[in-house]
Amino acid sequence: MTGYEPLNTLKPVAQDIWVVDGPMIRFYGLPFSTRATVIRQKNGDIWVHSPTKLDAGLIGELNGLGPVRHLIAPNWIHYAYVNEWQKQFPDATSWAAPGVRERAESKGMKVRFDHDLGETAEAPWQGEIEQQIVNGSDIHREAVFFHRSSQTLILTDLIENFETKNLPWWMRMIARLAGIVDPDGKMPIDMRGTFRNGKDELRKAVDLMIGWAPERIIVAHGRWYASSGVDELKRAFRFVL
């Protein structure tokens, strides 16, 4: 149980945007809930951020929405299911954030990436989904996105917001020490340390996100924010603003 059941099904966020809560995945032995974000573009193409595990039911729902055209691996630890989606949707284009290719190769994973994500929106979604790469970390570079029509900011690990009721008892203290417990979820403290020499770059990235004026913020782990997106950004990144 993840606390976000039902899993592997489209859940509406706003018009033309959904989340899919996936099963737990282990990272350094810790159980993490997973979440994909699905957008239907104006031309009908389906754009998928941080793909989660597929099953027959989810495949049917996606086929009912439109053709899956874009698979987004937004940072170096969110690519585990891209290969599975490529096999199911062979016409989809796969996009990798900085560091993803190297990480996959180091783990011996055979996954194809067609393009690298850049600092601004790629041509296939320009004008609909804004984009930037958050730099400044020694290790972690993340592509973040803003769906204009729904005013939804899409993050991955820059904010984590675990609800303690959904965690095993032994992980609750770890989450509190890391500073990633709802309602005050934020960047994990270990990741924060990797920005020690790049705080100006992080601040610039956060300022751009605030400038987008999001109403919602979707995160990959824990409760996502259905309202007051700008206030949540200012709260979560108060350590750098």
C-alpha positions in Angstrom: 0.0 0.0 0.0 1.3 3.5 -0.9 -1.6 5.6 0.5 -2.3 6.9 -3.0 -4.5 4.0 -4.2 -6.0 3.4 -6.8 -2.7 2.9 -8.6 -1.9 2.8 -12.3 -4.9 4.9 -13.4 -5.4 8.4 -14.7 -6.5 10.9 -12.0 -7.7 14.3 -13.3 -5.8 17.4 -12.1 -7.4 20.0 -14.4 -8.3 20.1 -18.1 -5.9 18.0 -20.2 -3.6 17.0 -17.3 -3.7 14.0 -15.1 -1.5 12.2 -12.5 -0.8 8.5 -12.3 0.2 7.2 -8.9 2.4 4.2 -9.2 3.7 1.4 -7.0 6.5 1.8 -4.5 10.1 1.8 -5.7 13.2 1.2 -3.6 16.0 3.9 -3.6 19.0 3.1 -1.4 16.7 0.6 0.4 14.0 3.2 1.2 10.5 2.8 -0.2 9.4 5.8 -2.4 5.9 6.2 -3.8 6.0 7.1 -7.5 3.9 9.5 -9.7 3.7 10.3 -13.4 2.1 13.4 -14.9 0.3 13.1 -18.2 -0.6 16.0 -20.4 -2.7 16.0 -23.6 -1.3 18.7 -25.9 -3.5 20.8 -28.1 -2.7 18.6 -31.1 -3.8 15.5 -29.2 -0.3 14.2 -28.5 0.3 12.7 -25.0 3.3 13.9 -23.0 4.3 11.8 -20.0 6.6 13.0 -17.2 8.5 10.5 -15.1 6.7 7.3 -16.4 5.6 4.9 -13.8 5.0 1.1 -14.1 2.6 0.1 -16.9 -0.2 -2.4 -16.7 -3.0 -3.3 -19.1 -5.6 -1.0 -17.5 -3.3 2.1 -17.8 -2.3 1.2 -21.3 -6.0 1.1 -22.3 -6.7 4.5 -20.6 -3.7 6.1 -22.4 -4.8 4.8 -25.8 -8.2 6.3 -25.1 -6.6 9.7 -24.6 -4.4 9.9 -27.7 -1.1 8.8 -29.1 1.7 8.7 -26.6 4.4 10.9 -28.2 6.8 12.1 -25.5 8.4 10.3 -22.6 10.3 12.5 -20.1 13.1 11.3 -17.8 13.3 14.5 -15.7 16.4 13.7 -13.6 19.1 11.1 -13.1 17.0 8.8 -10.9 13.7 9.0 -12.7 14.1 6.8 -15.8 13.4 3.2 -14.5 10.3 2.6 -16.5 11.1 4.5 -19.7 12.2 1.3 -21.5 9.0 -0.4 -20.6 7.0 2.5 -22.1 9.2 2.5 -25.2 8.3 -1.1 -25.9 4.6 -0.4 -25.5 4.6 2.9 -27.4 7.4 2.5 -30.0 6.5 5.8 -31.8 7.1 7.8 -28.7 10.2 10.1 -28.5 12.2 9.8 -25.3 13.8 12.9 -23.7 16.6 12.8 -21.1 17.6 15.5 -18.5 21.3 16.0 -17.9 22.9 13.1 -16.2 20.2 10.5 -17.1 22.1 8.8 -19.9 25.3 8.4 -17.8 23.3 7.1 -14.8 21.4 4.5 -16.9 24.7 3.3 -18.5 26.4 3.0 -15.1 23.5 0.8 -13.9 23.7 -1.4 -17.0 20.2 -0.4 -18.2 19.6 -0.6 -21.9 17.3 2.4 -22.6 17.2 4.6 -25.6 17.0 8.3 -25.4 16.3 10.3 -28.6 17.0 13.8 -27.3 18.5 15.7 -24.4 16.3 18.2 -22.6 17.5 21.8 -22.9 17.2 25.0 -21.0 14.0 26.1 -22.7 10.9 24.5 -24.0 11.4 21.9 -26.8 9.8 22.6 -30.2 7.0 19.9 -29.9 5.5 21.6 -26.8 6.7 25.2 -27.2 4.0 27.6 -26.2 2.1 25.0 -24.1 4.7 23.7 -21.6 7.5 25.9 -20.3 10.7 24.3 -19.3 14.0 24.9 -17.6 17.0 22.9 -16.2 17.7 23.6 -12.6 21.5 23.9 -12.3 23.8 24.6 -9.4 24.1 21.2 -7.8 27.3 19.1 -7.9 25.1 16.0 -8.7 21.4 16.8 -9.2 20.2 18.5 -12.4 16.4 18.4 -12.9 14.2 19.5 -15.7 11.1 21.3 -14.5 8.0 22.1 -16.5 5.0 24.5 -16.3 1.8 23.6 -18.1 0.4 27.0 -19.0 -3.3 26.3 -19.5 -3.7 24.5 -16.2 -1.2 26.7 -14.3 0.5 23.5 -13.1 4.2 23.3 -12.1 5.7 19.8 -12.5 8.6 19.0 -10.3 10.2 15.7 -9.5 12.6 15.6 -6.4 13.2 19.3 -5.8 10.3 19.2 -3.4 9.4 15.9 -1.6 6.3 16.0 0.7 5.8 12.6 2.4 2.8 12.1 4.5 3.9 10.2 7.6 0.7 8.1 7.7 1.9 6.5 4.4 5.4 5.7 5.6 6.6 2.7 7.6 7.3 3.6 11.2 11.1 3.3 10.8 11.2 5.8 7.8 9.3 8.5 9.5 12.2 9.8 11.5 14.4 9.7 8.4 11.9 11.8 6.5 11.7 14.3 9.4 15.4 14.7 9.6 15.6 15.1 5.8 12.9 17.9 6.0 10.5 16.2 3.6 7.4 15.7 5.7 4.0 17.1 4.8 2.9 19.9 5.2 6.4 21.4 5.2 7.9 19.3 2.4 10.9 20.7 0.6 14.2 19.7 -1.0 15.8 16.8 0.9 18.6 18.0 3.1 21.2 15.8 1.4 20.3 17.3 -2.0 20.4 20.8 -0.5 24.0 20.2 0.4 24.9 19.6 -3.2 23.9 23.2 -4.0 26.4 24.6 -1.6 28.4 26.2 -4.4 25.4 26.9 -6.7 22.8 28.7 -4.5 22.7 31.7 -6.9 21.8 29.4 -9.8 19.1 27.6 -7.7 17.7 31.0 -6.6 17.5 32.1 -10.2 15.6 28.9 -11.1 13.2 29.3 -8.2 12.5 32.9 -9.2 11.6 31.8 -12.7 9.2 29.2 -11.3 7.6 31.8 -9.1 7.3 34.1 -12.1 5.3 31.4 -13.9 2.7 31.9 -11.1 1.6 28.3 -10.7 -1.6 27.5 -9.0 -0.7 23.8 -8.5 2.6 21.9 -8.0 2.8 18.3 -8.8 5.7 16.4 -7.1 6.8 12.8 -7.6 6.8 11.8 -3.9 4.1 12.5 -1.4 1.2 14.8 -1.4 1.1 17.3 -4.3 -0.1 20.8 -3.9 -3.6 21.5 -5.4 -3.6 25.2 -4.7 -1.4 28.2 -3.5 1.5 27.1 -5.7 3.5 30.4 -5.4 3.1 30.4 -1.6 4.3 26.8 -1.5 7.3 27.6 -3.6 8.3 30.5 -1.3 7.8 28.2 1.7 9.7 25.2 0.4 12.7 27.3 -1.0 12.9 29.8 1.9 16.4 28.5 2.6 17.6 30.0 -0.6 15.3 32.9 -1.4 
